[in-house]
Amino acid sequence: MIPLYRTLEQMLLRRSEQVLCDRCGLLYAKSEASCPHCDSLSDVALRRLLNERRRFHLSLGKGMLYGASALFALLLLLLAL
């Protein structure tokens, strides 16, 4: 579950307690010695993980584009009435 922040200050504090991994690009806690997402992965497995993330983001973007296009078409149809 994604936490809801009440203030920008809380969000920035949470962000300052995290580190961006140079290898996989994900955030992890400063208190951890290394990134838990990619530390145990080989280079091949890491490449596969990053490709899956990229494909997911591309499909999400396409879905948003199709949804926005459908809403725009609906809006035009309603304005034409």
Jmol script that loads the backbone (N, CA, C; Angstrom):
load data "model"
ATOM      1  N   MET A   1       0.843  -1.186   0.000  1.00  0.00           N
ATOM      2  CA  MET A   1       0.000   0.000   0.000  1.00  0.00           C
ATOM      3  C   MET A   1       0.884   1.244   0.000  1.00  0.00           C
ATOM      4  N   ILE A   2       0.556   2.197  -0.821  1.00  0.00           N
ATOM      5  CA  ILE A   2       1.326   3.436  -0.915  1.00  0.00           C
ATOM      6  C   ILE A   2       0.875   4.379   0.201  1.00  0.00           C
ATOM      7  N   PRO A   3       1.825   4.872   1.002  1.00  0.00           N
ATOM      8  CA  PRO A   3       1.432   5.766   2.092  1.00  0.00           C
ATOM      9  C   PRO A   3       0.984   7.127   1.559  1.00  0.00           C
ATOM     10  N   LEU A   4       0.006   7.710   2.217  1.00  0.00           N
ATOM     11  CA  LEU A   4      -0.457   9.041   1.858  1.00  0.00           C
ATOM     12  C   LEU A   4       0.233  10.040   2.775  1.00  0.00           C
ATOM     13  N   TYR A   5       0.866  11.032   2.202  1.00  0.00           N
ATOM     14  CA  TYR A   5       1.582  12.028   2.980  1.00  0.00           C
ATOM     15  C   TYR A   5       0.668  13.214   3.239  1.00  0.00           C
ATOM     16  N   ARG A   6       0.697  13.685   4.458  1.00  0.00           N
ATOM     17  CA  ARG A   6      -0.160  14.822   4.799  1.00  0.00           C
ATOM     18  C   ARG A   6       0.474  16.137   4.404  1.00  0.00           C
ATOM     19  N   THR A   7       1.781  16.186   4.434  1.00  0.00           N
ATOM     20  CA  THR A   7       2.452  17.441   4.090  1.00  0.00           C
ATOM     21  C   THR A   7       3.639  17.157   3.186  1.00  0.00           C
ATOM     22  N   LEU A   8       4.052  18.165   2.495  1.00  0.00           N
ATOM     23  CA  LEU A   8       5.233  18.072   1.651  1.00  0.00           C
ATOM     24  C   LEU A   8       6.463  17.789   2.501  1.00  0.00           C
ATOM     25  N   GLU A   9       6.489  18.340   3.705  1.00  0.00           N
ATOM     26  CA  GLU A   9       7.621  18.120   4.616  1.00  0.00           C
ATOM     27  C   GLU A   9       7.778  16.638   4.956  1.00  0.00           C
ATOM     28  N   GLN A  10       6.667  15.941   5.209  1.00  0.00           N
ATOM     29  CA  GLN A  10       6.722  14.509   5.498  1.00  0.00           C
ATOM     30  C   GLN A  10       7.240  13.732   4.291  1.00  0.00           C
ATOM     31  N   MET A  11       6.807  14.126   3.097  1.00  0.00           N
ATOM     32  CA  MET A  11       7.232  13.456   1.887  1.00  0.00           C
ATOM     33  C   MET A  11       8.733  13.647   1.661  1.00  0.00           C
ATOM     34  N   LEU A  12       9.219  14.854   1.875  1.00  0.00           N
ATOM     35  CA  LEU A  12      10.645  15.125   1.697  1.00  0.00           C
ATOM     36  C   LEU A  12      11.479  14.406   2.748  1.00  0.00           C
ATOM     37  N   LEU A  13      10.985  14.331   3.974  1.00  0.00           N
ATOM     38  CA  LEU A  13      11.692  13.607   5.027  1.00  0.00           C
ATOM     39  C   LEU A  13      11.800  12.131   4.666  1.00  0.00           C
ATOM     40  N   ARG A  14      10.716  11.555   4.194  1.00  0.00           N
ATOM     41  CA  ARG A  14      10.730  10.141   3.787  1.00  0.00           C
ATOM     42  C   ARG A  14      11.713   9.938   2.638  1.00  0.00           C
ATOM     43  N   ARG A  15      11.732  10.854   1.707  1.00  0.00           N
ATOM     44  CA  ARG A  15      12.626  10.748   0.552  1.00  0.00           C
ATOM     45  C   ARG A  15      14.085  10.876   0.988  1.00  0.00           C
ATOM     46  N   SER A  16      14.365  11.696   1.989  1.00  0.00           N
ATOM     47  CA  SER A  16      15.747  11.888   2.436  1.00  0.00           C
ATOM     48  C   SER A  16      16.280  10.669   3.186  1.00  0.00           C
ATOM     49  N   GLU A  17      15.398   9.758   3.603  1.00  0.00           N
ATOM     50  CA  GLU A  17      15.813   8.548   4.295  1.00  0.00           C
ATOM     51  C   GLU A  17      16.076   7.399   3.323  1.00  0.00           C
ATOM     52  N   GLN A  18      16.019   7.687   2.027  1.00  0.00           N
ATOM     53  CA  GLN A  18      16.197   6.655   1.016  1.00  0.00           C
ATOM     54  C   GLN A  18      17.347   6.993   0.084  1.00  0.00           C
ATOM     55  N   VAL A  19      17.864   5.971  -0.567  1.00  0.00           N
ATOM     56  CA  VAL A  19      18.977   6.116  -1.502  1.00  0.00           C
ATOM     57  C   VAL A  19      18.547   5.531  -2.843  1.00  0.00           C
ATOM     58  N   LEU A  20      18.962   6.157  -3.918  1.00  0.00           N
ATOM     59  CA  LEU A  20      18.683   5.653  -5.260  1.00  0.00           C
ATOM     60  C   LEU A  20      19.792   4.691  -5.670  1.00  0.00           C
ATOM     61  N   CYS A  21      19.412   3.479  -6.020  1.00  0.00           N
ATOM     62  CA  CYS A  21      20.391   2.459  -6.403  1.00  0.00           C
ATOM     63  C   CYS A  21      20.978   2.786  -7.778  1.00  0.00           C
ATOM     64  N   ASP A  22      22.297   2.749  -7.879  1.00  0.00           N
ATOM     65  CA  ASP A  22      22.964   3.016  -9.154  1.00  0.00           C
ATOM     66  C   ASP A  22      22.758   1.886 -10.154  1.00  0.00           C
ATOM     67  N   ARG A  23      22.507   0.707  -9.659  1.00  0.00           N
ATOM     68  CA  ARG A  23      22.424  -0.472 -10.526  1.00  0.00           C
ATOM     69  C   ARG A  23      21.028  -0.661 -11.127  1.00  0.00           C
ATOM     70  N   CYS A  24      19.977  -0.574 -10.290  1.00  0.00           N
ATOM     71  CA  CYS A  24      18.624  -0.833 -10.793  1.00  0.00           C
ATOM     72  C   CYS A  24      17.747   0.415 -10.865  1.00  0.00           C
ATOM     73  N   GLY A  25      18.130   1.492 -10.170  1.00  0.00           N
ATOM     74  CA  GLY A  25      17.365   2.730 -10.221  1.00  0.00           C
ATOM     75  C   GLY A  25      16.208   2.803  -9.241  1.00  0.00           C
ATOM     76  N   LEU A  26      16.065   1.816  -8.363  1.00  0.00           N
ATOM     77  CA  LEU A  26      14.996   1.837  -7.368  1.00  0.00           C
ATOM     78  C   LEU A  26      15.500   2.429  -6.057  1.00  0.00           C
ATOM     79  N   LEU A  27      14.569   2.887  -5.221  1.00  0.00           N
ATOM     80  CA  LEU A  27      14.917   3.461  -3.924  1.00  0.00           C
ATOM     81  C   LEU A  27      14.965   2.371  -2.858  1.00  0.00           C
ATOM     82  N   TYR A  28      15.899   2.517  -1.923  1.00  0.00           N
ATOM     83  CA  TYR A  28      15.970   1.627  -0.765  1.00  0.00           C
ATOM     84  C   TYR A  28      16.425   2.440   0.435  1.00  0.00           C
ATOM     85  N   ALA A  29      16.178   1.911   1.633  1.00  0.00           N
ATOM     86  CA  ALA A  29      16.471   2.625   2.875  1.00  0.00           C
ATOM     87  C   ALA A  29      17.979   2.803   3.064  1.00  0.00           C
ATOM     88  N   LYS A  30      18.362   3.969   3.586  1.00  0.00           N
ATOM     89  CA  LYS A  30      19.779   4.232   3.862  1.00  0.00           C
ATOM     90  C   LYS A  30      20.346   3.264   4.889  1.00  0.00           C
ATOM     91  N   SER A  31      19.484   2.745   5.739  1.00  0.00           N
ATOM     92  CA  SER A  31      19.946   1.848   6.800  1.00  0.00           C
ATOM     93  C   SER A  31      20.389   0.486   6.269  1.00  0.00           C
ATOM     94  N   GLU A  32      20.009   0.147   5.042  1.00  0.00           N
ATOM     95  CA  GLU A  32      20.415  -1.136   4.463  1.00  0.00           C
ATOM     96  C   GLU A  32      21.789  -1.007   3.825  1.00  0.00           C
ATOM     97  N   ALA A  33      22.565  -2.078   3.890  1.00  0.00           N
ATOM     98  CA  ALA A  33      23.932  -2.052   3.362  1.00  0.00           C
ATOM     99  C   ALA A  33      23.955  -1.976   1.837  1.00  0.00           C
ATOM    100  N   SER A  34      23.010  -2.653   1.191  1.00  0.00           N
ATOM    101  CA  SER A  34      22.944  -2.626  -0.272  1.00  0.00           C
ATOM    102  C   SER A  34      21.486  -2.732  -0.701  1.00  0.00           C
ATOM    103  N   CYS A  35      21.267  -2.559  -1.966  1.00  0.00           N
ATOM    104  CA  CYS A  35      19.913  -2.564  -2.525  1.00  0.00           C
ATOM    105  C   CYS A  35      19.299  -3.968  -2.422  1.00  0.00           C
ATOM    106  N   PRO A  36      18.151  -4.101  -1.764  1.00  0.00           N
ATOM    107  CA  PRO A  36      17.518  -5.418  -1.644  1.00  0.00           C
ATOM    108  C   PRO A  36      16.862  -5.880  -2.940  1.00  0.00           C
ATOM    109  N   HIS A  37      16.646  -4.957  -3.885  1.00  0.00           N
ATOM    110  CA  HIS A  37      15.978  -5.305  -5.133  1.00  0.00           C
ATOM    111  C   HIS A  37      16.910  -6.023  -6.107  1.00  0.00           C
ATOM    112  N   CYS A  38      18.165  -5.607  -6.158  1.00  0.00           N
ATOM    113  CA  CYS A  38      19.047  -6.148  -7.193  1.00  0.00           C
ATOM    114  C   CYS A  38      20.338  -6.752  -6.662  1.00  0.00           C
ATOM    115  N   ASP A  39      20.559  -6.716  -5.357  1.00  0.00           N
ATOM    116  CA  ASP A  39      21.814  -7.203  -4.785  1.00  0.00           C
ATOM    117  C   ASP A  39      22.061  -8.677  -5.115  1.00  0.00           C
ATOM    118  N   SER A  40      21.019  -9.485  -5.074  1.00  0.00           N
ATOM    119  CA  SER A  40      21.190 -10.919  -5.300  1.00  0.00           C
ATOM    120  C   SER A  40      20.995 -11.330  -6.761  1.00  0.00           C
ATOM    121  N   LEU A  41      20.735 -10.354  -7.640  1.00  0.00           N
ATOM    122  CA  LEU A  41      20.479 -10.674  -9.048  1.00  0.00           C
ATOM    123  C   LEU A  41      21.771 -10.666  -9.869  1.00  0.00           C
ATOM    124  N   SER A  42      21.843 -11.588 -10.817  1.00  0.00           N
ATOM    125  CA  SER A  42      22.953 -11.566 -11.774  1.00  0.00           C
ATOM    126  C   SER A  42      22.682 -10.455 -12.784  1.00  0.00           C
ATOM    127  N   ASP A  43      23.657 -10.168 -13.631  1.00  0.00           N
ATOM    128  CA  ASP A  43      23.470  -9.125 -14.644  1.00  0.00           C
ATOM    129  C   ASP A  43      22.341  -9.471 -15.604  1.00  0.00           C
ATOM    130  N   VAL A  44      22.233 -10.744 -15.965  1.00  0.00           N
ATOM    131  CA  VAL A  44      21.173 -11.176 -16.885  1.00  0.00           C
ATOM    132  C   VAL A  44      19.804 -11.015 -16.235  1.00  0.00           C
ATOM    133  N   ALA A  45      19.678 -11.431 -14.981  1.00  0.00           N
ATOM    134  CA  ALA A  45      18.410 -11.297 -14.265  1.00  0.00           C
ATOM    135  C   ALA A  45      18.053  -9.824 -14.054  1.00  0.00           C
ATOM    136  N   LEU A  46      19.052  -8.994 -13.796  1.00  0.00           N
ATOM    137  CA  LEU A  46      18.805  -7.564 -13.628  1.00  0.00           C
ATOM    138  C   LEU A  46      18.308  -6.952 -14.927  1.00  0.00           C
ATOM    139  N   ARG A  47      18.924  -7.310 -16.050  1.00  0.00           N
ATOM    140  CA  ARG A  47      18.475  -6.817 -17.348  1.00  0.00           C
ATOM    141  C   ARG A  47      17.023  -7.215 -17.596  1.00  0.00           C
ATOM    142  N   ARG A  48      16.679  -8.448 -17.250  1.00  0.00           N
ATOM    143  CA  ARG A  48      15.307  -8.934 -17.427  1.00  0.00           C
ATOM    144  C   ARG A  48      14.345  -8.116 -16.564  1.00  0.00           C
ATOM    145  N   LEU A  49      14.720  -7.858 -15.320  1.00  0.00           N
ATOM    146  CA  LEU A  49      13.884  -7.057 -14.423  1.00  0.00           C
ATOM    147  C   LEU A  49      13.674  -5.649 -14.981  1.00  0.00           C
ATOM    148  N   LEU A  50      14.736  -5.029 -15.444  1.00  0.00           N
ATOM    149  CA  LEU A  50      14.628  -3.669 -15.978  1.00  0.00           C
ATOM    150  C   LEU A  50      13.789  -3.640 -17.252  1.00  0.00           C
ATOM    151  N   ASN A  51      13.916  -4.665 -18.096  1.00  0.00           N
ATOM    152  CA  ASN A  51      13.094  -4.734 -19.308  1.00  0.00           C
ATOM    153  C   ASN A  51      11.616  -4.914 -18.971  1.00  0.00           C
ATOM    154  N   GLU A  52      11.316  -5.725 -17.959  1.00  0.00           N
ATOM    155  CA  GLU A  52       9.927  -5.904 -17.531  1.00  0.00           C
ATOM    156  C   GLU A  52       9.352  -4.598 -17.007  1.00  0.00           C
ATOM    157  N   ARG A  53      10.135  -3.861 -16.222  1.00  0.00           N
ATOM    158  CA  ARG A  53       9.679  -2.558 -15.715  1.00  0.00           C
ATOM    159  C   ARG A  53       9.422  -1.586 -16.860  1.00  0.00           C
ATOM    160  N   ARG A  54      10.321  -1.585 -17.851  1.00  0.00           N
ATOM    161  CA  ARG A  54      10.167  -0.680 -18.993  1.00  0.00           C
ATOM    162  C   ARG A  54       8.899  -1.022 -19.781  1.00  0.00           C
ATOM    163  N   ARG A  55       8.678  -2.321 -20.025  1.00  0.00           N
ATOM    164  CA  ARG A  55       7.477  -2.745 -20.748  1.00  0.00           C
ATOM    165  C   ARG A  55       6.211  -2.380 -19.986  1.00  0.00           C
ATOM    166  N   PHE A  56       6.234  -2.534 -18.663  1.00  0.00           N
ATOM    167  CA  PHE A  56       5.075  -2.174 -17.845  1.00  0.00           C
ATOM    168  C   PHE A  56       4.783  -0.683 -17.969  1.00  0.00           C
ATOM    169  N   HIS A  57       5.829   0.155 -17.874  1.00  0.00           N
ATOM    170  CA  HIS A  57       5.618   1.598 -17.965  1.00  0.00           C
ATOM    171  C   HIS A  57       5.123   1.994 -19.347  1.00  0.00           C
ATOM    172  N   LEU A  58       5.611   1.334 -20.399  1.00  0.00           N
ATOM    173  CA  LEU A  58       5.136   1.632 -21.747  1.00  0.00           C
ATOM    174  C   LEU A  58       3.670   1.253 -21.904  1.00  0.00           C
ATOM    175  N   SER A  59       3.293   0.081 -21.391  1.00  0.00           N
ATOM    176  CA  SER A  59       1.896  -0.340 -21.518  1.00  0.00           C
ATOM    177  C   SER A  59       0.984   0.553 -20.682  1.00  0.00           C
ATOM    178  N   LEU A  60       1.454   0.998 -19.536  1.00  0.00           N
ATOM    179  CA  LEU A  60       0.684   1.921 -18.712  1.00  0.00           C
ATOM    180  C   LEU A  60       0.484   3.241 -19.450  1.00  0.00           C
ATOM    181  N   GLY A  61       1.529   3.726 -20.093  1.00  0.00           N
ATOM    182  CA  GLY A  61       1.430   4.962 -20.863  1.00  0.00           C
ATOM    183  C   GLY A  61       0.453   4.838 -22.017  1.00  0.00           C
ATOM    184  N   LYS A  62       0.478   3.705 -22.710  1.00  0.00           N
ATOM    185  CA  LYS A  62      -0.465   3.485 -23.807  1.00  0.00           C
ATOM    186  C   LYS A  62      -1.898   3.432 -23.285  1.00  0.00           C
ATOM    187  N   GLY A  63      -2.092   2.774 -22.158  1.00  0.00           N
ATOM    188  CA  GLY A  63      -3.428   2.713 -21.570  1.00  0.00           C
ATOM    189  C   GLY A  63      -3.947   4.086 -21.203  1.00  0.00           C
ATOM    190  N   MET A  64      -3.074   4.917 -20.648  1.00  0.00           N
ATOM    191  CA  MET A  64      -3.469   6.293 -20.296  1.00  0.00           C
ATOM    192  C   MET A  64      -3.822   7.085 -21.555  1.00  0.00           C
ATOM    193  N   LEU A  65      -3.043   6.900 -22.624  1.00  0.00           N
ATOM    194  CA  LEU A  65      -3.312   7.597 -23.886  1.00  0.00           C
ATOM    195  C   LEU A  65      -4.662   7.172 -24.451  1.00  0.00           C
ATOM    196  N   TYR A  66      -4.952   5.875 -24.461  1.00  0.00           N
ATOM    197  CA  TYR A  66      -6.232   5.388 -24.972  1.00  0.00           C
ATOM    198  C   TYR A  66      -7.389   5.892 -24.118  1.00  0.00           C
ATOM    199  N   GLY A  67      -7.206   5.896 -22.808  1.00  0.00           N
ATOM    200  CA  GLY A  67      -8.246   6.395 -21.918  1.00  0.00           C
ATOM    201  C   GLY A  67      -8.511   7.875 -22.126  1.00  0.00           C
ATOM    202  N   ALA A  68      -7.444   8.653 -22.270  1.00  0.00           N
ATOM    203  CA  ALA A  68      -7.601  10.094 -22.507  1.00  0.00           C
ATOM    204  C   ALA A  68      -8.263  10.345 -23.852  1.00  0.00           C
ATOM    205  N   SER A  69      -7.914   9.554 -24.859  1.00  0.00           N
ATOM    206  CA  SER A  69      -8.527   9.700 -26.184  1.00  0.00           C
ATOM    207  C   SER A  69     -10.017   9.386 -26.128  1.00  0.00           C
ATOM    208  N   ALA A  70     -10.383   8.338 -25.391  1.00  0.00           N
ATOM    209  CA  ALA A  70     -11.793   7.983 -25.261  1.00  0.00           C
ATOM    210  C   ALA A  70     -12.568   9.082 -24.543  1.00  0.00           C
ATOM    211  N   LEU A  71     -11.985   9.639 -23.488  1.00  0.00           N
ATOM    212  CA  LEU A  71     -12.650  10.736 -22.768  1.00  0.00           C
ATOM    213  C   LEU A  71     -12.794  11.971 -23.647  1.00  0.00           C
ATOM    214  N   PHE A  72     -11.774  12.259 -24.440  1.00  0.00           N
ATOM    215  CA  PHE A  72     -11.833  13.410 -25.341  1.00  0.00           C
ATOM    216  C   PHE A  72     -12.920  13.208 -26.384  1.00  0.00           C
ATOM    217  N   ALA A  73     -13.003  12.001 -26.947  1.00  0.00           N
ATOM    218  CA  ALA A  73     -14.032  11.704 -27.942  1.00  0.00           C
ATOM    219  C   ALA A  73     -15.422  11.821 -27.317  1.00  0.00           C
ATOM    220  N   LEU A  74     -15.581  11.326 -26.091  1.00  0.00           N
ATOM    221  CA  LEU A  74     -16.854  11.434 -25.386  1.00  0.00           C
ATOM    222  C   LEU A  74     -17.229  12.896 -25.139  1.00  0.00           C
ATOM    223  N   LEU A  75     -16.246  13.684 -24.750  1.00  0.00           N
ATOM    224  CA  LEU A  75     -16.475  15.110 -24.516  1.00  0.00           C
ATOM    225  C   LEU A  75     -16.914  15.805 -25.797  1.00  0.00           C
ATOM    226  N   LEU A  76     -16.244  15.499 -26.909  1.00  0.00           N
ATOM    227  CA  LEU A  76     -16.639  16.085 -28.199  1.00  0.00           C
ATOM    228  C   LEU A  76     -18.056  15.665 -28.572  1.00  0.00           C
ATOM    229  N   LEU A  77     -18.395  14.419 -28.319  1.00  0.00           N
ATOM    230  CA  LEU A  77     -19.734  13.934 -28.626  1.00  0.00           C
ATOM    231  C   LEU A  77     -20.778  14.649 -27.770  1.00  0.00           C
ATOM    232  N   LEU A  78     -20.484  14.833 -26.509  1.00  0.00           N
ATOM    233  CA  LEU A  78     -21.428  15.531 -25.626  1.00  0.00           C
ATOM    234  C   LEU A  78     -21.573  17.010 -25.995  1.00  0.00           C
ATOM    235  N   LEU A  79     -20.492  17.620 -26.448  1.00  0.00           N
ATOM    236  CA  LEU A  79     -20.560  19.033 -26.849  1.00  0.00           C
ATOM    237  C   LEU A  79     -21.312  19.213 -28.139  1.00  0.00           C
ATOM    238  N   ALA A  80     -21.328  18.183 -28.984  1.00  0.00           N
ATOM    239  CA  ALA A  80     -22.016  18.261 -30.260  1.00  0.00           C
ATOM    240  C   ALA A  80     -23.531  18.171 -30.075  1.00  0.00           C
ATOM    241  N   LEU A  81     -23.980  17.655 -28.955  1.00  0.00           N
ATOM    242  CA  LEU A  81     -25.437  17.509 -28.735  1.00  0.00           C
ATOM    243  C   LEU A  81     -26.106  18.791 -28.397  1.00  0.00           C
TER     244      LEU A  81
END
end "model"
wireframe off; spacefill off
backbone 0.3
color backbone group
